[in-house]
Amino acid sequence: MMYTRWAFLLCLCLSLWVPAPVQASTGDISVVIEGFMAKQFPEARSHFWVVNRTELNAESEMVVDLNTVVVSRASHIPTENRFLLLIVEGKLAASQSIPLDAIVDCQPEQA
């Protein structure tokens, strides 16, 4: 009985001590998008955004189809924009403005 208790405690300690494999993540997407919005629209009085779609192209790479609505300080009329964001290892790697009604295929190109 004593050996089974020690074996159980040893297995428990080893399972907690040995690091588990961790998948690469793209980070907190909302923080990346808010950083993008602050840089893209520094004079905005208010804004909101909606993620239309996301595609994982690799373990650490994500493409985000994003709609934004921004109200500038000078005007009270909201402006709608659409962007594709490339997020790699939790950081914004690239952004591209696209037409609001564009059909988006976020899949990698086939060679």
Backbone as a chain_set.jsonl record, in Angstrom:
{"seq": "MMYTRWAFLLCLCLSLWVPAPVQASTGDISVVIEGFMAKQFPEARSHFWVVNRTELNAESEMVVDLNTVVVSRASHIPTENRFLLLIVEGKLAASQSIPLDAIVDCQPEQA", "coords": {"N": [[0.822, -1.186, 0.0], [1.945, 1.215, 0.761], [3.913, 1.537, -1.192], [2.414, 1.901, -3.545], [1.2, 4.338, -3.017], [3.454, 6.035, -2.91], [4.377, 5.667, -5.527], [2.231, 6.725, -6.963], [2.303, 9.437, -6.072], [4.846, 10.118, -7.016], [4.505, 9.853, -9.812], [2.564, 11.845, -10.186], [3.999, 14.152, -9.39], [6.068, 14.137, -11.316], [4.563, 14.448, -13.669], [3.641, 17.034, -13.366], [6.009, 18.417, -13.267], [7.465, 17.965, -15.637], [7.641, 19.704, -18.624], [4.824, 20.394, -20.658], [4.094, 19.915, -24.139], [3.706, 22.862, -25.978], [1.566, 24.575, -28.107], [2.337, 26.817, -30.759], [1.146, 30.129, -30.667], [-0.944, 32.716, -32.021], [-1.032, 34.868, -30.496], [-2.818, 37.39, -28.59], [-5.434, 38.282, -30.373], [-7.174, 40.489, -30.291], [-5.667, 42.468, -29.006], [-3.636, 42.89, -30.87], [-5.168, 43.841, -33.025], [-6.276, 46.193, -31.901], [-3.91, 47.657, -31.546], [-3.185, 47.975, -34.233], [-5.364, 49.545, -35.084], [-4.958, 51.888, -33.583], [-2.573, 52.828, -34.71], [-3.251, 53.073, -37.423], [-5.419, 54.824, -37.442], [-4.864, 57.398, -35.937], [-6.099, 59.786, -35.244], [-8.67, 59.239, -34.557], [-11.858, 59.62, -33.088], [-13.619, 57.788, -32.105], [-14.029, 54.236, -32.479], [-14.863, 51.032, -33.884], [-14.548, 47.529, -34.486], [-14.947, 44.591, -36.516], [-14.392, 41.194, -36.806], [-14.448, 39.462, -39.694], [-13.61, 37.01, -40.695], [-11.198, 34.436, -40.031], [-8.135, 32.828, -40.862], [-5.987, 30.18, -40.329], [-2.813, 29.84, -41.444], [-0.462, 28.65, -40.854], [1.117, 27.237, -37.937], [1.853, 29.491, -36.476], [0.889, 31.629, -37.879], [-1.576, 33.824, -39.02], [-4.333, 34.969, -40.954], [-6.436, 37.718, -40.957], [-9.603, 38.861, -41.713], [-10.96, 41.946, -41.649], [-13.39, 44.287, -40.69], [-13.784, 47.767, -40.211], [-15.076, 50.568, -38.427], [-14.848, 53.953, -38.215], [-14.872, 57.023, -36.492], [-13.844, 60.188, -37.055], [-12.083, 62.901, -35.365], [-12.576, 65.373, -36.484], [-14.85, 65.066, -38.021], [-18.228, 63.96, -37.735], [-19.18, 61.866, -39.063], [-19.322, 58.464, -39.641], [-16.78, 56.323, -40.98], [-16.365, 53.552, -43.017], [-14.155, 50.821, -43.347], [-12.149, 48.19, -44.762], [-9.892, 45.576, -44.066], [-7.159, 43.31, -44.6], [-5.304, 41.513, -42.353], [-2.12, 40.3, -41.546], [-0.992, 38.23, -39.15], [1.743, 37.229, -37.404], [3.264, 35.1, -35.204], [2.03, 36.42, -33.031], [2.31, 39.108, -33.633], [1.677, 41.99, -35.655], [2.31, 41.586, -38.966], [1.774, 42.443, -41.55], [-0.487, 44.55, -43.387], [-3.371, 45.162, -45.394], [-5.42, 47.235, -47.256], [-8.643, 46.605, -48.464], [-11.362, 46.435, -50.877], [-14.718, 47.065, -49.697], [-16.687, 45.265, -50.54], [-15.319, 43.059, -51.425], [-14.515, 39.695, -52.342], [-12.96, 37.415, -50.366], [-10.225, 35.267, -50.294], [-8.467, 33.606, -48.123], [-6.597, 31.621, -48.204], [-3.387, 29.992, -48.569], [-1.299, 30.478, -51.478], [-1.31, 28.171, -54.186], [1.26, 26.314, -55.635]], "CA": [[0.0, 0.0, 0.0], [2.841, 2.355, 0.857], [4.596, 1.693, -2.485], [1.478, 2.46, -4.534], [1.026, 5.758, -2.693], [4.677, 6.705, -3.358], [4.393, 5.632, -6.991], [1.236, 7.694, -7.402], [2.841, 10.78, -5.829], [5.968, 10.326, -7.928], [3.939, 10.098, -11.154], [1.917, 13.154, -10.15], [5.046, 15.18, -9.383], [6.739, 14.139, -12.618], [3.669, 15.012, -14.7], [3.588, 18.484, -13.162], [7.333, 18.985, -13.422], [7.867, 17.864, -17.033], [6.836, 20.659, -19.402], [3.958, 19.855, -21.701], [4.294, 20.602, -25.412], [2.822, 24.013, -26.129], [1.426, 24.994, -29.492], [2.595, 28.225, -31.03], [-0.112, 30.848, -30.797], [-0.837, 33.979, -32.726], [-1.169, 35.926, -29.511], [-4.156, 37.912, -28.365], [-5.8, 38.964, -31.62], [-7.79, 41.788, -30.008], [-4.596, 43.428, -28.7], [-2.983, 43.2, -32.153], [-6.088, 44.673, -33.813], [-6.336, 47.521, -31.28], [-2.663, 48.335, -31.89], [-3.311, 48.359, -35.637], [-6.324, 50.65, -35.174], [-4.324, 53.089, -33.032], [-1.587, 53.324, -35.674], [-3.906, 53.376, -38.697], [-6.338, 55.943, -37.251], [-4.455, 58.065, -34.692], [-6.978, 60.924, -34.956], [-10.042, 58.761, -34.398], [-12.566, 59.947, -31.846], [-14.109, 56.487, -31.662], [-13.954, 53.209, -33.511], [-15.11, 49.643, -33.539], [-14.127, 46.622, -35.545], [-15.586, 43.276, -36.554], [-13.629, 40.183, -37.537], [-15.311, 38.708, -40.602], [-13.106, 35.641, -40.874], [-9.778, 34.211, -39.782], [-7.581, 31.603, -41.445], [-4.657, 29.793, -39.867], [-2.005, 29.341, -42.557], [0.583, 27.856, -40.216], [0.891, 27.255, -36.489], [2.079, 30.812, -35.899], [0.531, 32.631, -38.877], [-3.016, 33.944, -39.179], [-4.855, 36.058, -41.767], [-7.686, 38.197, -40.379], [-10.431, 39.737, -42.546], [-11.421, 42.871, -40.621], [-14.144, 45.503, -41.016], [-13.638, 48.802, -39.196], [-15.876, 51.786, -38.528], [-14.081, 54.966, -37.498], [-15.378, 58.398, -36.474], [-12.693, 61.064, -36.821], [-12.346, 64.032, -34.469], [-13.05, 66.51, -37.269], [-16.156, 64.782, -38.615], [-19.072, 63.052, -36.955], [-19.669, 60.855, -40.003], [-18.486, 57.257, -39.571], [-16.176, 55.821, -42.213], [-16.171, 52.108, -42.955], [-12.993, 50.319, -44.08], [-11.919, 46.753, -44.64], [-8.475, 45.254, -44.137], [-6.619, 41.982, -44.321], [-4.139, 41.607, -41.479], [-1.299, 39.102, -41.383], [-0.447, 38.181, -37.799], [2.748, 36.166, -37.297], [3.8, 34.968, -33.842], [1.423, 37.396, -32.142], [2.622, 40.478, -34.03], [1.185, 42.386, -36.965], [3.39, 41.529, -39.943], [1.379, 43.191, -42.743], [-1.9, 44.894, -43.513], [-3.735, 45.582, -46.742], [-6.78, 47.74, -47.395], [-9.34, 45.949, -49.572], [-12.716, 46.969, -51.056], [-15.7, 46.56, -48.746], [-17.471, 44.156, -51.097], [-14.409, 42.071, -52.015], [-14.574, 38.292, -51.929], [-11.623, 37.166, -49.85], [-9.749, 33.885, -50.129], [-7.296, 33.757, -47.25], [-5.783, 30.411, -48.292], [-2.084, 30.188, -49.21], [-1.27, 30.213, -52.909], [-0.873, 26.852, -54.604], [2.298, 26.413, -56.681]], "C": [[0.872, 1.258, 0.0], [3.542, 2.621, -0.481], [3.667, 2.287, -3.542], [1.247, 3.944, -4.279], [2.237, 6.551, -3.165], [4.749, 6.751, -4.885], [3.4, 6.644, -7.565], [1.745, 9.12, -7.229], [4.007, 11.101, -6.757], [5.473, 10.623, -9.339], [3.275, 11.472, -11.223], [2.94, 14.278, -10.197], [5.764, 15.274, -10.719], [5.856, 14.753, -13.698], [3.542, 16.52, -14.559], [4.924, 19.156, -13.423], [7.79, 19.002, -14.876], [7.005, 18.82, -17.854], [6.045, 19.951, -20.501], [4.254, 20.581, -23.004], [3.247, 21.701, -25.58], [2.775, 24.386, -27.593], [1.78, 26.464, -29.619], [1.261, 28.927, -31.208], [0.129, 32.145, -31.543], [-1.024, 35.146, -31.781], [-2.617, 36.33, -29.336], [-4.53, 38.778, -29.562], [-6.376, 40.351, -31.341], [-6.741, 42.854, -29.687], [-3.879, 43.841, -29.989], [-3.871, 44.125, -32.985], [-6.192, 46.073, -33.22], [-5.059, 48.317, -31.551], [-2.667, 48.812, -33.331], [-4.231, 49.565, -35.778], [-5.71, 51.954, -34.66], [-3.304, 53.679, -33.997], [-2.237, 53.776, -36.979], [-4.777, 54.63, -38.586], [-6.001, 56.695, -35.963], [-5.387, 59.218, -34.298], [-8.431, 60.5, -34.754], [-10.615, 59.172, -33.048], [-13.13, 58.665, -31.24], [-13.998, 55.506, -32.821], [-14.487, 51.891, -32.964], [-14.748, 48.794, -34.732], [-14.834, 45.293, -35.38], [-14.693, 42.343, -37.362], [-14.616, 39.38, -38.383], [-14.924, 37.236, -40.652], [-11.641, 35.596, -40.488], [-9.38, 32.896, -40.432], [-6.202, 31.371, -40.856], [-3.901, 29.197, -41.042], [-0.862, 28.477, -42.078], [0.316, 27.923, -38.721], [1.012, 28.655, -35.903], [1.688, 31.937, -36.855], [-0.976, 32.631, -39.095], [-3.344, 35.14, -40.067], [-6.223, 36.421, -41.209], [-8.348, 39.144, -41.37], [-11.202, 40.632, -41.579], [-12.203, 44.033, -41.222], [-13.962, 46.488, -39.878], [-14.62, 49.928, -39.476], [-15.211, 52.805, -37.616], [-14.793, 56.311, -37.609], [-14.195, 59.286, -36.131], [-13.089, 62.217, -35.905], [-12.968, 65.204, -35.227], [-14.465, 66.308, -37.801], [-16.929, 63.826, -37.715], [-19.66, 61.957, -37.834], [-18.76, 59.633, -39.921], [-17.996, 56.827, -40.95], [-15.913, 54.332, -42.04], [-14.997, 51.72, -43.844], [-12.92, 48.814, -43.894], [-10.451, 46.465, -44.877], [-8.259, 43.754, -44.023], [-5.372, 42.194, -43.481], [-3.423, 40.271, -41.452], [-0.648, 39.182, -40.013], [0.48, 36.972, -37.712], [3.342, 36.218, -35.897], [3.313, 36.085, -32.924], [1.699, 38.842, -32.469], [2.078, 40.745, -35.42], [2.35, 42.428, -37.939], [3.068, 42.361, -41.175], [-0.099, 43.509, -42.669], [-2.15, 45.376, -44.932], [-5.181, 46.043, -46.721], [-7.412, 47.07, -48.613], [-10.731, 46.567, -49.708], [-13.706, 46.299, -50.097], [-16.442, 45.332, -49.252], [-16.607, 43.061, -51.718], [-14.694, 40.67, -51.477], [-13.155, 37.896, -51.579], [-11.366, 35.677, -49.757], [-8.433, 33.971, -49.373], [-6.384, 32.543, -47.293], [-4.445, 30.733, -48.919], [-2.155, 29.845, -50.696], [-0.758, 28.812, -53.178], [0.139, 27.002, -55.725], [2.11, 25.333, -57.718]], "O": [[0.567, 2.238, -0.679], [3.745, 3.773, -0.864], [4.105, 3.101, -4.354], [1.112, 4.722, -5.224], [2.083, 7.621, -3.753], [5.139, 7.766, -5.461], [3.701, 7.335, -8.538], [1.629, 9.93, -8.149], [4.138, 12.232, -7.227], [5.967, 11.544, -9.989], [3.417, 12.181, -12.22], [2.778, 15.242, -10.945], [6.039, 16.373, -11.202], [6.344, 15.497, -14.548], [3.351, 17.213, -15.558], [4.968, 20.338, -13.764], [8.439, 19.957, -15.305], [5.777, 18.757, -17.791], [6.537, 19.042, -21.169], [4.629, 21.753, -22.979], [2.056, 21.486, -25.35], [3.811, 24.501, -28.248], [1.552, 27.254, -28.704], [0.347, 28.385, -31.83], [1.263, 32.607, -31.674], [-1.159, 36.288, -32.218], [-3.525, 35.693, -29.869], [-4.0, 39.875, -29.736], [-6.093, 41.293, -32.081], [-6.909, 44.016, -30.056], [-3.555, 45.014, -30.171], [-3.382, 45.084, -33.583], [-6.196, 47.051, -33.967], [-5.123, 49.528, -31.765], [-2.211, 49.916, -33.627], [-3.916, 50.503, -36.51], [-5.927, 53.012, -35.25], [-3.18, 54.9, -34.095], [-1.808, 54.766, -37.572], [-4.862, 55.411, -39.534], [-6.765, 56.639, -34.999], [-5.447, 59.582, -33.123], [-9.327, 61.344, -34.781], [-9.952, 59.084, -32.015], [-13.121, 58.481, -30.022], [-13.889, 55.898, -33.983], [-14.551, 51.672, -31.754], [-14.653, 49.288, -35.856], [-15.259, 44.914, -34.289], [-14.287, 42.674, -38.477], [-15.502, 38.707, -37.856], [-15.773, 36.345, -40.652], [-10.927, 36.592, -40.601], [-10.185, 31.97, -40.537], [-5.35, 32.259, -40.881], [-4.3, 28.163, -41.58], [-0.348, 27.652, -42.833], [-0.618, 28.597, -38.288], [0.334, 28.97, -34.925], [2.108, 33.079, -36.666], [-1.582, 31.584, -39.325], [-2.72, 36.194, -39.954], [-7.07, 35.551, -41.009], [-7.734, 40.114, -41.815], [-12.004, 40.144, -40.782], [-11.734, 44.686, -42.153], [-13.98, 46.1, -38.71], [-14.951, 50.204, -40.629], [-15.028, 52.573, -36.421], [-15.257, 56.692, -38.684], [-13.608, 59.163, -35.056], [-14.273, 62.479, -35.695], [-13.788, 65.94, -34.678], [-15.196, 67.277, -38.007], [-16.345, 62.992, -37.024], [-20.536, 61.209, -37.4], [-17.55, 59.754, -40.112], [-18.705, 56.954, -41.949], [-15.317, 53.903, -41.052], [-14.858, 52.226, -44.958], [-13.542, 48.244, -42.997], [-9.834, 47.036, -45.777], [-9.062, 43.031, -43.433], [-4.487, 42.963, -43.854], [-4.061, 39.223, -41.346], [0.146, 40.083, -39.742], [0.057, 35.835, -37.922], [3.858, 37.248, -35.463], [4.086, 36.631, -32.136], [1.365, 39.726, -31.68], [2.021, 39.848, -36.261], [3.279, 43.217, -37.763], [3.971, 42.929, -41.79], [-0.865, 42.832, -41.983], [-1.263, 45.925, -45.586], [-6.062, 45.335, -46.232], [-6.788, 46.98, -49.67], [-11.231, 47.165, -48.755], [-13.554, 45.132, -49.736], [-16.789, 44.451, -48.465], [-17.117, 42.221, -52.461], [-15.062, 40.492, -50.316], [-12.248, 38.027, -52.401], [-12.173, 34.921, -49.217], [-7.41, 34.366, -49.932], [-5.468, 32.447, -46.476], [-4.358, 31.657, -49.728], [-2.971, 29.024, -51.116], [0.127, 28.322, -52.477], [-0.103, 27.747, -56.674], [2.881, 25.253, -58.673]]}, "num_chains": 1, "name": "protein.A"}
